């Protein structure tokens, strides 16, 4: 019943977890940070570029599960600086139809893996 989702188009896990797990019709993604999947180097030019890389990584995971952002029902956004929220929101919002956007929470945290500025996870349903 539990199916592991993996794609080389998203960063390989850097610990004891998987990119995503599909249970029935529900996909649970691990948090994605701005790692370039080809080089495994961080993309930290600015918060917009960093957020775009995170969203592209999530897009690749969704595609590996035969889904799109239309299937996303919930996201969790963790950021280092709430002052970046508006800039993050602009990039994030470009991936969704606002009328059908998922539920979400956005939380400022003290630290994220590899000292990145943003991490996003999601839940999607077919």
DSSP file (Angstrom, degrees, kcal/mol; ACC not computed):
  #  RESIDUE AA STRUCTURE BP1 BP2  ACC     N-H-->O    O-->H-N    N-H-->O    O-->H-N    TCO  KAPPA ALPHA  PHI   PSI    X-CA   Y-CA   Z-CA
    1    1 A X              0   0    0      0, 0.0    23,-1.1     0, 0.0     2,-0.5   0.000 360.0 360.0 360.0 -32.3    0.0    0.0    0.0
    2    2 A X  E     -A   23   0A   0     21,-0.2     2,-0.5    19,-0.0    21,-0.2  -0.807 360.0-171.4 -92.5 123.2    2.9    2.4    0.7
    3    3 A X  E     -A   22   0A   0     19,-2.9    19,-3.3    -2,-0.5     2,-0.4  -0.967  17.8-135.6-119.3 127.8    4.8    3.3   -2.5
    4    4 A X  E     -A   21   0A   0     -2,-0.5     2,-0.5    17,-0.2    17,-0.2  -0.658  17.0-149.8 -80.9 131.5    8.1    5.2   -2.4
    5    5 A X  E     +A   20   0A   0     15,-2.7    15,-1.1    -2,-0.4    14,-0.4  -0.895  23.3 166.9-104.6 128.9    8.3    8.0   -5.0
    6    6 A X        +     0   0    0     -2,-0.5     2,-0.3    58,-0.2     6,-0.1  -0.999   8.8 173.4-142.1 139.0   11.8    8.9   -6.4
    7    7 A X    >   -     0   0    0     -2,-0.4     3,-1.1     4,-0.1    54,-0.1  -0.996  32.7-142.2-141.3 143.0   12.9   11.0   -9.3
    8    8 A X  T 3  S+     0   0    0     -2,-0.3     4,-0.1     1,-0.2    -1,-0.0   0.556  98.4  75.9 -76.1  -7.4   16.4   12.1  -10.4
    9    9 A X  T 3  S+     0   0    0     51,-0.1     2,-0.3     2,-0.1    28,-0.3   0.450  96.9  50.9 -83.2  -0.6   14.7   15.4  -11.4
   10   10 A X  S <  S-     0   0    0     -3,-1.1    -3,-0.1    50,-0.1    26,-0.1  -0.908 108.4 -78.0-128.0 158.5   14.6   16.4   -7.7
   11   11 A X        -     0   0    0     24,-0.3    -4,-0.1    -2,-0.3    26,-0.1  -0.266  48.7-113.9 -58.9 139.2   17.4   16.3   -5.1
   12   12 A X        -     0   0    0     25,-0.2    -1,-0.1     1,-0.1     6,-0.1  -0.440  44.6 -89.7 -67.0 146.0   18.3   12.9   -3.8
   13   13 A X        -     0   0    0      1,-0.1    -1,-0.1     4,-0.1     6,-0.1  -0.266  29.5-156.2 -56.9 144.3   17.5   12.5   -0.1
   14   14 A X  S    S+     0   0    0     -3,-0.1     2,-0.3     2,-0.0    -1,-0.1  -0.026  73.5  18.5-112.3  28.3   20.4   13.5    2.2
   15   15 A X  S    S-     0   0    0      2,-0.3     2,-2.2     0, 0.0    -2,-0.0  -0.924 111.9 -47.5-170.9-169.6   19.3   11.4    5.2
   16   16 A X  S    S+     0   0    0     -2,-0.3     2,-0.3     2,-0.0    -2,-0.0  -0.416 102.2  82.5 -81.0  66.9   17.0    8.5    6.1
   17   17 A X        -     0   0    0     -2,-2.2    -2,-0.3    13,-0.0     2,-0.3  -0.935  69.2-120.8-153.3 171.9   13.9    9.6    4.3
   18   18 A X        -     0   0    0     -2,-0.3    12,-0.2     1,-0.1     3,-0.1  -0.792  28.1-112.3-117.0 162.9   12.4    9.6    0.8
   19   19 A X  S    S-     0   0    0    -14,-0.4    11,-2.8    -2,-0.3     2,-0.3   0.899  95.1 -20.5 -59.4 -40.8   11.4   12.4   -1.6
   20   20 A X  E     -AB   5  29A   0    -15,-1.1   -15,-2.7     9,-0.3     2,-0.4  -0.984  55.0-140.6-163.5 160.0    7.7   11.3   -1.2
   21   21 A X  E     -AB   4  28A   0      7,-2.2     7,-2.7    -2,-0.3     2,-0.6  -0.999  12.9-152.3-129.8 130.4    5.5    8.4   -0.1
   22   22 A X  E     -AB   3  27A   0    -19,-3.3   -19,-2.9    -2,-0.4     2,-0.5  -0.908  13.5-179.5-103.7 123.1    2.3    7.6   -1.9
   23   23 A X  E >   -AB   2  26A   0      3,-3.0     3,-2.3    -2,-0.6     2,-0.4  -0.966  66.6 -46.7-123.5 112.0   -0.4    5.8    0.3
   24   24 A X  T 3  S-     0   0    0    -23,-1.1   -21,-0.0    -2,-0.5    -2,-0.0  -0.524 124.2 -24.8  62.7-122.9   -3.5    5.0   -1.7
   25   25 A X  T 3  S+     0   0    0     -2,-0.4   101,-2.5    -3,-0.1     2,-0.5   0.286 119.7  97.7-101.2   8.0   -4.3    8.2   -3.6
   26   26 A X  E <   -BC  23 125A   0     -3,-2.3    -3,-3.0    99,-0.2     2,-0.5  -0.868  55.6-159.4-108.9 128.3   -2.5   10.5   -1.1
   27   27 A X  E     -BC  22 124A   0     97,-3.6    97,-2.3    -2,-0.5     2,-0.6  -0.895   2.4-166.8-105.8 128.9    1.1   11.8   -1.7
   28   28 A X  E     -BC  21 123A   0     -7,-2.7    -7,-2.2    -2,-0.5     2,-0.3  -0.961  12.9-159.7-114.0 113.9    3.1   13.0    1.3
   29   29 A X  E     -B   20   0A   0     93,-2.8    93,-0.3    -2,-0.6    -9,-0.3  -0.672  14.7-124.8 -94.7 149.4    6.3   14.9    0.2
   30   30 A X        -     0   0    0    -11,-2.8    92,-0.2    -2,-0.3     2,-0.1  -0.438  48.5 -79.9 -75.1 162.7    9.3   15.5    2.3
   31   31 A X        -     0   0    0     90,-0.1     2,-0.4    -2,-0.1    90,-0.3  -0.417  47.3-147.3 -64.6 139.8   10.4   19.1    2.6
   32   32 A X  B     -D  120   0A   0     88,-2.8    88,-1.8    -2,-0.1     2,-0.2  -0.907  13.2-171.3-111.2 139.5   12.3   20.4   -0.3
   33   33 A X        -     0   0    0     -2,-0.4     2,-2.0    86,-0.2   -22,-0.2  -0.643  46.6 -79.4-115.6 179.4   15.1   23.0   -0.1
   34   34 A X  S    S+     0   0    0     84,-0.4     9,-2.8    -2,-0.2     2,-0.5  -0.305  72.5 143.6 -84.5  56.8   16.8   24.8   -3.0
   35   35 A X  B     -G   42   0B   0     -2,-2.0     2,-0.6     7,-0.2   -24,-0.3  -0.826  52.3-128.6 -92.2 131.3   19.2   22.1   -4.0
   36   36 A X     >  -     0   0    0      5,-2.9     4,-3.5    -2,-0.5     3,-0.5  -0.703  16.3-146.3 -74.4 119.9   19.9   21.8   -7.7
   37   37 A X  T  4 S+     0   0    0     -2,-0.6   -25,-0.2   -28,-0.3    -1,-0.2   0.772  94.1  54.5 -64.2 -24.7   19.2   18.1   -8.4
   38   38 A X  T  4 S+     0   0    0      1,-0.1    -1,-0.2   -29,-0.1   -28,-0.0   0.865 128.1  15.4 -75.0 -36.2   21.9   17.9  -11.1
   39   39 A X  T  4 S-     0   0    0     -3,-0.5    -2,-0.2     2,-0.2    -1,-0.1   0.598  88.5-132.9-112.5 -16.7   24.7   19.2   -8.9
   40   40 A X     <  +     0   0    0     -4,-3.5     2,-0.3     1,-0.3    -3,-0.1   0.748  63.7 135.4  59.9  25.5   23.3   18.9   -5.4
   41   41 A X        -     0   0    0     -5,-0.4    -5,-2.9     1,-0.0    -1,-0.3  -0.776  61.4-105.8 -98.5 148.0   24.6   22.5   -4.9
   42   42 A X  B     -G   35   0B   0     -2,-0.3     2,-0.7    -7,-0.2    -7,-0.2  -0.470  18.9-145.7 -73.3 143.5   22.4   25.1   -3.2
   43   43 A X        +     0   0    0     -9,-2.8    10,-0.2    -2,-0.2     3,-0.1  -0.887  39.4 148.3-109.5  96.6   20.7   27.8   -5.3
   44   44 A X        +     0   0    0     -2,-0.7    -1,-0.1     1,-0.1     3,-0.1  -0.033  17.4 127.5-124.0  29.2   20.8   30.8   -2.9
   45   45 A X  S    S-     0   0    0      1,-0.2     2,-0.3     2,-0.1    -1,-0.1   0.920  87.7 -28.9 -54.9 -49.3   21.1   33.8   -5.3
   46   46 A X  S  > S-     0   0    0     -3,-0.1     4,-2.6     1,-0.0     5,-0.2  -0.937  71.1 -91.3-158.8 171.8   18.1   35.6   -3.7
   47   47 A X  H  > S+     0   0    0     -2,-0.3     4,-2.4     1,-0.2     5,-0.2   0.830 123.1  52.8 -65.4 -32.0   14.9   34.5   -2.0
   48   48 A X  H  > S+     0   0    0      2,-0.2     4,-2.4     1,-0.2    -1,-0.2   0.940 112.4  43.8 -67.0 -46.2   12.9   34.4   -5.3
   49   49 A X  H  > S+     0   0    0      2,-0.2     4,-2.1     1,-0.2    -2,-0.2   0.897 114.7  50.4 -64.7 -41.0   15.5   32.2   -7.0
   50   50 A X  H  X S+     0   0    0     -4,-2.6     4,-2.0     2,-0.2    -2,-0.2   0.928 111.7  47.2 -63.1 -45.6   15.7   30.0   -3.9
   51   51 A X  H  X S+     0   0    0     -4,-2.4     4,-2.5     1,-0.2    -2,-0.2   0.896 109.7  53.8 -64.0 -40.6   11.9   29.7   -3.8
   52   52 A X  H  X S+     0   0    0     -4,-2.4     4,-2.5     1,-0.2    -1,-0.2   0.908 108.1  50.0 -61.4 -41.8   11.6   28.9   -7.5
   53   53 A X  H  X S+     0   0    0     -4,-2.1     4,-2.2     2,-0.2    -1,-0.2   0.912 110.3  50.3 -63.6 -41.7   14.2   26.0   -7.1
   54   54 A X  H  X S+     0   0    0     -4,-2.0     4,-2.2     1,-0.2    -2,-0.2   0.934 112.4  46.8 -59.7 -46.6   12.2   24.6   -4.2
   55   55 A X  H  X S+     0   0    0     -4,-2.5     4,-2.5     1,-0.2    -2,-0.2   0.869 110.7  51.8 -66.6 -37.0    9.0   24.7   -6.2
   56   56 A X  H  X S+     0   0    0     -4,-2.5     4,-2.0     2,-0.2    -1,-0.2   0.873 109.1  51.0 -66.9 -36.3   10.7   23.1   -9.2
   57   57 A X  H  X S+     0   0    0     -4,-2.2     4,-1.8     2,-0.2    -2,-0.2   0.920 111.6  47.1 -64.4 -43.1   11.9   20.3   -7.0
   58   58 A X  H  X S+     0   0    0     -4,-2.2     4,-2.7     1,-0.2    -2,-0.2   0.893 109.0  54.9 -64.5 -39.6    8.4   19.8   -5.7
   59   59 A X  H  X S+     0   0    0     -4,-2.5     4,-2.7     1,-0.2    -1,-0.2   0.908 106.7  51.1 -59.2 -42.9    7.0   19.9   -9.2
   60   60 A X  H  X S+     0   0    0     -4,-2.0     4,-1.9     2,-0.2    -1,-0.2   0.890 110.2  49.0 -63.3 -40.0    9.4   17.1  -10.2
   61   61 A X  H  X S+     0   0    0     -4,-1.8     4,-1.0     2,-0.2    -2,-0.2   0.922 111.3  49.8 -66.0 -44.2    8.3   15.0   -7.2
   62   62 A X  H ><>S+     0   0    0     -4,-2.7     5,-2.3     1,-0.2     3,-1.0   0.939 110.3  50.3 -58.3 -47.1    4.6   15.6   -8.2
   63   63 A X  H ><5S+     0   0    0     -4,-2.7     3,-1.9     1,-0.3    -1,-0.2   0.866 104.0  58.3 -60.9 -37.0    5.3   14.6  -11.8
   64   64 A X  H 3<5S+     0   0    0     -4,-1.9    -1,-0.3     1,-0.3    -2,-0.2   0.759 109.0  46.2 -63.7 -23.7    7.0   11.4  -10.6
   65   65 A X  T <<5S-     0   0    0     -3,-1.0    -1,-0.3    -4,-1.0    -2,-0.2   0.192 122.6-108.5-100.4  13.8    3.7   10.5   -8.9
   66   66 A X  T < 5S+     0   0    0     -3,-1.9     2,-0.3     1,-0.2    -3,-0.2   0.898  82.8 115.3  59.0  43.4    1.7   11.4  -12.0
   67   67 A X      < -     0   0    0     -5,-2.3     2,-0.2    -8,-0.2    -1,-0.2  -0.816  48.6-154.8-131.8 172.1    0.4   14.6  -10.3
   68   68 A X    >   -     0   0    0     -2,-0.3     3,-1.7    -3,-0.1     4,-0.3  -0.770  46.9 -84.7-134.3-179.1    0.5   18.3  -10.7
   69   69 A X  G >  S+     0   0    0      1,-0.3     3,-1.0    -2,-0.2    33,-0.1   0.723 122.2  72.3 -63.8 -19.6    0.1   21.3   -8.4
   70   70 A X  G 3  S+     0   0    0      1,-0.2    -1,-0.3    26,-0.1    26,-0.0   0.765  94.3  54.4 -63.6 -24.5   -3.6   21.0   -9.1
   71   71 A X  G <  S+     0   0    0     -3,-1.7    54,-2.6    53,-0.1     2,-0.3   0.587  82.4 109.7 -84.2 -11.7   -3.5   17.9   -6.9
   72   72 A X  E <   +E  124   0A   0     -3,-1.0    52,-0.3    -4,-0.3     3,-0.1  -0.489  34.8 170.1 -73.6 128.4   -1.9   19.6   -3.9
   73   73 A X  E     +     0   0A   0     50,-2.7    30,-2.1     1,-0.3     2,-0.3   0.589  65.3  20.3-110.0 -17.0   -4.3   20.1   -1.0
   74   74 A X  E     -Ef 123 103A   0     49,-1.7    49,-2.6    28,-0.2     2,-0.3  -0.970  57.8-174.6-156.2 134.9   -1.9   21.3    1.7
   75   75 A X  E     -Ef 122 104A   0     28,-2.0    30,-1.3    -2,-0.3     2,-0.4  -0.951  11.4-154.2-126.9 153.3    1.5   22.9    1.9
   76   76 A X  E     -Ef 121 105A   0     45,-2.3    45,-2.1    -2,-0.3     2,-0.5  -0.995  12.7-165.8-124.7 123.8    3.8   23.7    4.8
   77   77 A X  E     -Ef 120 106A   0     28,-2.8    30,-2.9    -2,-0.4     2,-0.5  -0.946   3.8-170.3-115.5 125.6    6.2   26.6    4.4
   78   78 A X  E     +Ef 119 107A   0     41,-3.1    41,-2.1    -2,-0.5     2,-0.3  -0.967  13.2 177.8-115.5 124.1    9.1   27.1    6.8
   79   79 A X  E     -Ef 118 108A   0     28,-2.7    30,-2.7    -2,-0.5    39,-0.2  -0.923  33.2-143.8-130.0 153.1   11.1   30.3    6.4
   80   80 A X  S    S+     0   0    0     37,-2.0     2,-0.4    -2,-0.3    38,-0.1   0.792  92.8  33.5 -80.8 -29.6   14.0   31.9    8.2
   81   81 A X    >   -     0   0    0     36,-0.4     3,-2.4     1,-0.1    -1,-0.2  -0.937  58.9-160.0-136.9 110.5   12.8   35.5    7.8
   82   82 A X  G >  S+     0   0    0     -2,-0.4     3,-1.6     1,-0.3     4,-0.3   0.718  92.0  74.4 -61.5 -18.9    9.1   36.5    7.8
   83   83 A X  G 3  S+     0   0    0      1,-0.3    -1,-0.3     2,-0.1     3,-0.3   0.704  91.4  56.1 -64.5 -19.2   10.2   39.7    6.1
   84   84 A X  G <> S+     0   0    0     -3,-2.4     4,-2.5     1,-0.2     3,-0.3   0.470  78.6 101.9 -86.9  -3.4   10.7   37.6    2.9
   85   85 A X  H <> S+     0   0    0     -3,-1.6     4,-3.2     1,-0.2     5,-0.2   0.871  77.6  48.7 -54.2 -47.7    7.1   36.4    3.0
   86   86 A X  H  > S+     0   0    0     -4,-0.3     4,-1.7    -3,-0.3    -1,-0.2   0.904 114.1  46.2 -62.7 -41.1    5.7   38.7    0.3
   87   87 A X  H  > S+     0   0    0     -3,-0.3     4,-1.5    -4,-0.2    -1,-0.2   0.893 115.2  46.8 -68.8 -39.7    8.5   37.8   -2.1
   88   88 A X  H  X S+     0   0    0     -4,-2.5     4,-3.1     1,-0.2     5,-0.3   0.931 109.9  54.4 -63.6 -45.9    8.2   34.1   -1.4
   89   89 A X  H  X S+     0   0    0     -4,-3.2     4,-2.8    -5,-0.3    -2,-0.2   0.846 103.8  55.2 -60.0 -36.8    4.4   34.3   -1.8
   90   90 A X  H  X S+     0   0    0     -4,-1.7     4,-1.0    -5,-0.2    -1,-0.2   0.938 114.0  39.4 -62.8 -47.3    4.7   35.8   -5.2
   91   91 A X  H >< S+     0   0    0     -4,-1.5     3,-0.8     2,-0.2     4,-0.4   0.955 117.8  48.7 -67.4 -49.9    6.8   33.0   -6.5
   92   92 A X  H >< S+     0   0    0     -4,-3.1     3,-1.8     1,-0.2     4,-0.2   0.919 108.9  54.1 -54.3 -47.6    4.8   30.3   -4.7
   93   93 A X  H >< S+     0   0    0     -4,-2.8     3,-1.4     1,-0.3    -1,-0.2   0.749  94.2  69.2 -63.3 -25.2    1.6   31.7   -5.9
   94   94 A X  T << S+     0   0    0     -4,-1.0    -1,-0.3    -3,-0.8    -2,-0.2   0.644  95.5  56.5 -69.3 -12.8    2.7   31.5   -9.6
   95   95 A X  T <  S+     0   0    0     -3,-1.8     2,-0.3    -4,-0.4    -1,-0.3   0.507 104.9  59.7 -93.7  -6.4    2.5   27.7   -9.3
   96   96 A X  S <  S-     0   0    0     -3,-1.4     2,-0.7    -4,-0.2     5,-0.1  -0.890  81.0-118.9-125.9 152.4   -1.1   27.6   -8.3
   97   97 A X    >   -     0   0    0     -2,-0.3     3,-1.8     1,-0.2     4,-0.2  -0.827  33.2-142.5 -79.8 114.9   -4.5   28.7   -9.6
   98   98 A X  G >  S+     0   0    0     -2,-0.7     3,-1.1     1,-0.3    -1,-0.2   0.827  97.1  57.0 -55.6 -36.4   -5.5   31.1   -6.7
   99   99 A X  G 3  S+     0   0    0      1,-0.2    -1,-0.3    -3,-0.1    -2,-0.0   0.758 119.5  31.5 -66.7 -23.6   -9.1   30.0   -6.8
  100  100 A X  G <  S+     0   0    0     -3,-1.8    -1,-0.2     2,-0.0    -2,-0.2   0.083  87.6 143.9-120.6  21.5   -8.1   26.4   -6.2
  101  101 A X    <   -     0   0    0     -3,-1.1    -3,-0.1    -4,-0.2   -31,-0.0  -0.221  50.9-107.6 -62.2 152.0   -5.0   27.0   -4.1
  102  102 A X        -     0   0    0      1,-0.1   -28,-0.2   -33,-0.1   -29,-0.1  -0.235  32.2 -96.3 -74.6 166.7   -4.2   24.5   -1.3
  103  103 A X  E     +f   74   0A   0    -30,-2.1   -28,-2.0   -27,-0.0     2,-0.3  -0.441  56.1 166.5 -69.2 157.3   -4.5   25.1    2.4
  104  104 A X  E     -f   75   0A   0    -30,-0.2     2,-0.3    -2,-0.1   -28,-0.2  -0.992  32.6-144.2-163.9 164.8   -1.2   26.0    4.0
  105  105 A X  E     -f   76   0A   0    -30,-1.3   -28,-2.8    -2,-0.3     2,-0.4  -0.980  11.3-155.7-131.5 150.7    0.7   27.4    6.9
  106  106 A X  E     -f   77   0A   0     -2,-0.3     2,-0.4   -30,-0.2   -28,-0.2  -0.994  16.6-177.2-127.0 124.7    3.8   29.5    6.9
  107  107 A X  E     -f   78   0A   0    -30,-2.9   -28,-2.7    -2,-0.4     2,-0.4  -0.973  23.8-135.1-128.6 132.9    6.1   29.5    9.9
  108  108 A X  E     -f   79   0A   0     -2,-0.4     2,-0.3   -30,-0.2   -28,-0.2  -0.736  32.0-170.3 -82.7 133.3    9.2   31.4   10.7
  109  109 A X        -     0   0    0    -30,-2.7     3,-0.1    -2,-0.4   -31,-0.0  -0.783  32.0-124.0-123.4 166.0   11.9   29.1   12.2
  110  110 A X  S    S-     0   0    0      1,-0.3     2,-0.3    -2,-0.3    -1,-0.1   0.818  89.8  -3.9 -78.9 -31.6   15.2   29.5   13.8
  111  111 A X        -     0   0    0    -32,-0.1     2,-0.3    -3,-0.0    -1,-0.3  -0.983  58.1-159.5-161.6 148.8   17.2   27.3   11.4
  112  112 A X    >   -     0   0    0      4,-0.3     3,-2.0    -2,-0.3     4,-0.1  -0.863  46.7 -68.9-126.9 163.2   16.7   25.0    8.4
  113  113 A X  G >  S+     0   0    0     -2,-0.3     3,-1.6     1,-0.3    -1,-0.1  -0.213 120.8   4.9 -53.6 139.4   18.8   22.3    6.9
  114  114 A X  G 3  S-     0   0    0      1,-0.3    -1,-0.3   -81,-0.0   -72,-0.0   0.687 122.6 -81.0  57.8  20.7   22.1   23.5    5.3
  115  115 A X  G <  S+     0   0    0     -3,-2.0    -1,-0.3     1,-0.1    -2,-0.2   0.811  81.7 161.6  57.6  34.2   21.1   27.0    6.6
  116  116 A X    <   -     0   0    0     -3,-1.6    -4,-0.3     1,-0.1    -1,-0.1  -0.243  44.8-128.3 -75.4 173.0   18.7   27.7    3.7
  117  117 A X  S    S+     0   0    0      1,-0.2   -37,-2.0   -38,-0.1   -36,-0.4   0.590  83.2  25.9 -99.1 -14.1   16.1   30.4    3.9
  118  118 A X  E     - E   0  79A   0    -39,-0.2   -84,-0.4   -38,-0.1     2,-0.3  -0.997  50.8-179.4-153.3 144.2   13.0   28.3    2.9
  119  119 A X  E     - E   0  78A   0    -41,-2.1   -41,-3.1    -2,-0.3     2,-0.4  -0.986  11.7-170.3-141.7 137.3   11.7   24.7    3.0
  120  120 A X  E     +DE  32  77A   0    -88,-1.8   -88,-2.8    -2,-0.3     2,-0.3  -0.993   6.0 179.7-132.2 136.5    8.3   23.5    1.7
  121  121 A X  E     - E   0  76A   0    -45,-2.1   -45,-2.3    -2,-0.4     2,-0.3  -0.840  11.8-168.5-123.0 167.2    6.5   20.2    2.0
  122  122 A X  E     - E   0  75A   0    -93,-0.3   -93,-2.8    -2,-0.3     2,-0.4  -0.982  22.1-141.3-153.3 163.6    3.1   19.2    0.6
  123  123 A X  E     -CE  28  74A   0    -49,-2.6   -50,-2.7    -2,-0.3   -49,-1.7  -0.995  26.3-178.2-125.2 133.6    0.3   16.7    0.6
  124  124 A X  E     -CE  27  72A   0    -97,-2.3   -97,-3.6    -2,-0.4     2,-0.4  -0.951  11.6-155.8-133.5 153.3   -1.4   15.9   -2.7
  125  125 A X  E      C   26   0A   0    -54,-2.6   -99,-0.2    -2,-0.3  -101,-0.0  -0.993 360.0 360.0-132.0 135.3   -4.4   13.7   -3.6
  126  126 A X              0   0    0   -101,-2.5  -100,-0.1    -2,-0.4    -1,-0.1   0.462 360.0 360.0 -76.8 360.0   -5.2   12.1   -7.0
